[in-house]
Amino acid sequence: MKYRNVREISMSLIPIAAFLLALFIGTIMIAFLGANPLVAYQALLKGAFGSTNAIADTVVKATPLLFVGLGICIAFRAGVLNIGGEGQLVVGALSATIICLNFVELPGWMLIILALFVGFFCGAIWAGIAGYLKAYFKVNEILSTIMLNYIAAYGMNYLLRGPIMDPLQIELGSFIPQTTRLTHVVDLPRLIPTRLHFGTIVAVVFAILVYIFLWRTTIGFRIRMIGQNIQASRASGINVQKYMVLAFILSGALVGLGGAIEVLGVHHRLFTDGSVSGFTGSAGFNGIVAALFGQLHPIGTIPASLLLGALLTGANKMQRVVQIPSALIGALNGLIVLFVVGSEYLRRSQTRRMERTEDTKYNSKNKNKKESQ
Amino acid sequence: MEAIIIGIAKSAIRLATPYLYASIGETIGQLSGVLNLGVDGVMLMGAFSAFYTVLKTGNLWLGLLVAIVVGAIFGLLIAFINVTLKAEQGISGIGVYIFGLGLSSLLFSTMVGTVQTVSGFSPLSIPWLSNIPIVGEIFFHQNILVYGAFALIPLAWFILNKTPLGLSIRAVGQNPEAADSLGVSIVRIRYFTVVLGGMLSGIAGASLSIALLNVFQQNLTNGMGFIAVALVYFGAWRPATVLTGALLFSTVNAIQIWVQVHGINIPSDFTLMMPYIVTIVVLAAMAKRRIHPPAALNKPFERGE
């Protein structure tokens, strides 16, 4: 019993230790680049939490990370690595935009629901492709989802440079690859007079739903089971392939919804800088970091997304104050992933050691019993 | 028409270079049982460090050496996490990728700032061979890194199939328990292959920034490292088939560039999409073949107790 508590505490400490270690390395990097780390981190903190607007921006930044993180929780729990967050965000955003551009005559609330649903649905299909290929063709899902990211981005670029480009851009001859500003009736309601929008509440609700789904329903149980032991799942009659595809579909659906909410809640238009992360701001990757940081638990992913959202928002301020590019946060995110996966081993070996001690205790007890008989 | 085909073939050979270095490195690593998905991140670091060195010193060989050293350091990091700490290799690879992408962007924007070009390795005509009509033009008017990449294929084949080291590598990837019981150090072999893979990824990056494109920008590789990993599956862990795959890709790329340069009326976004679509289709088609990856791929070794 005493051991258990120690273990639980040490488990929750792992991401925090990983985060602190990453910050420590960040300190060295900042110093190496010729800035004062203290000033830099102060600026970062102020940029993330210094005012109501800063806090709201942090939460707005965290929202897509939470959607992606939730999708990642489902996929990783099923033992499949969905690295296609970027592409699924793009597809969700793109499909929602197209709906909003084409059904302007619908009442606002109906159009919002339709656009969000279509984003959800298209994200599901996009991830479903990778899931299907993984389950039935054994195509490595990491590679297929990465490839689908590029395909989605180039597809978006094509549409933004032609069919759905803002007519004004064509008229002016500036040809900036973006759509027109979407009709105001589809703007998601603001929560307080900042950039904070209703999508954040949707994200938190989904976090709870994902938790209930994974831990309180049979389908969720099966999804987690195939992630833990695929052979045992197959032996117990679970249609492993079906649940693998399902995990991908649900995962992509949440990410796609996140993409749609980015358009309706934040940008109110779709745009591109030509690269894959131009629209998403790498949320597709940072969401993975959030999920891992939240220990692949939907509720844990909420604070994890907030923390990463704060880093990303604060990094802009840091860039202005001490000229340390916000790319630093990208590097630190990579380190956090490495530290979290690296520390898995320590946790595993600790668990093993404890099981062994418990086994020995049990065995020696039995032996004593036998001997006394 | 002939000139067009020669032109495309020549640039296909050139463009195969980064894929070859990275894929051969990854093949050797995977044969020993380590899946490294961070190739793209290491390539970016190799590309930046080589570019920066050349920008500051003008010394191409020094640039290449720095890329190799940086690649080796990343290799050590990957080996430490995957072999010593026995991490889940799929996720750690993504960590390496995000780290390499972020760090190379960070260093680029603080140390260089704007997109600049350097004069990279220039073509080196091989005497005699370069005079052969057509073939000479396609194969023997290339820069030194291209020759190196093609020389790597038979070399890798020889080491993997004809030397005790190659046998140990494959044993460690196929049946680590047996290898271990025969006294082969799993840890040593895996560190060796992963560090070697890191060095080759570093060269792959350098081949982009100081030989093929002579430029660096954020995310220069644009996912090439992931395609390189896909090529290992395509090539069924055999250097010669990896070569075929790399050539298939570089040809698709060469055609794509040719189409763009000649203003043929296909939206460039579609042609840019091609390599990625081809990768998925090819990976799916591979599933029909009954070739199995190394048995211990992606499985950290735990000595039975």
Interface residues (C-beta under 8 A of the other chain):
Chain A: M29 L33 F76 L81 I83 L133 F137 K138 V139 N140 I142 L143 S144 I146 M147 L148 N149 Y150 I151 Y154 G155 N157 Y158 R161 G162 S275 V276 S277 F285 I288 V289 L292 Q323 I324 P325 A327 L328 I329 G330 A331 L332 N333 G334 L335 I336 V337 L338 V341 G342 S343 E344 Y345 L346 R348
Chain B: L37 G41 L77 I81 L85 K86 A87 E88 G90 I91 S92 G93 I94 G95 V96 Y97 I98 F99 G100 L101 G102 L103 S105 L106 S109 T110 Q218 N219 N222 G223 F226 I227 V229 A230 Y233 P267 D269 F270 L272 M273 Y276 I277 T279 I280 L283 A284 M286 A287
